């Protein structure tokens, strides 16, 4: 099944960065076309079912988010 996704592409230094606007998925490439192609591959991998050989370990971390 194919589904359309909105994406943006911009240049950062010598790389082009592509980002899906609906999901937290991004990629990069040396050209705009390569960045979009890599984003397409990243989206396809994002929707593949997980194939973990063992359950992932869940950890808790703390981050400072306000003024001290």
DAURRA-V350249 format. One record per run of one state. SS is the DSSP state (H for helix, E for strand, C for the rest). FROM is the first residue (numbers start at 1). TO is the last residue. If there is no record, write none. Layout:
ss & from & to
SS & FROM & TO
SS & FROM & TO
This chain:
ss & from & to
C & 1 & 6
E & 7 & 12
C & 13 & 14
E & 15 & 20
C & 21 & 25
E & 26 & 29
C & 30 & 31
H & 32 & 46
C & 47 & 68
